[in-house]
């Protein structure tokens, strides 16, 4: 067990959680890449249904990423706060500054990491939706009205780049808001 059994056990738990966190992040990246599924489709409607399904899966992956980020922040916060009882009163302010900076670094790093695999997939799918909508409008009868927005909305493809950016930034807003008021209501 080593010199201090509690510290040795805590170190082992940190190692196990770090392994699971790496696996979870890898699974999220693979899941997001799988949202780029493109199969040959016979009709424009089949292609539109496939794109709508891909967009739905992409949003689900973003929500799961947000949950993993939230749990990761709870884990990081508990990890950096557990030795607080061992810090003397004279050193608490300095230790609090280190805690806040570590939490800010962790939250920002993982938020940017999630955005780095979410936004490229969102932009690729958005390009595919635009291309399909233009192809579908070109294939329509020339007497039919050519409203791309209505066509996209009827097939569940109405979201655009602005919606993807808002969703991605909404993922990071809890992290940023936590730093506006401090990472934790616990007094140092």
HELIX and SHEET records of a PDB file:
HELIX    1   1 UNK A    5  UNK A   34  1                                  30    
HELIX    2   2 UNK A   44  UNK A   81  1                                  38    
HELIX    3   3 UNK A   82  UNK A   86  5                                   5    
HELIX    4   4 UNK A   89  UNK A   91  5                                   3    
HELIX    5   5 UNK A   92  UNK A  139  1                                  48    
HELIX    6   6 UNK A  148  UNK A  154  1                                   7    
HELIX    7   7 UNK A  161  UNK A  180  1                                  20    
END                                                                             
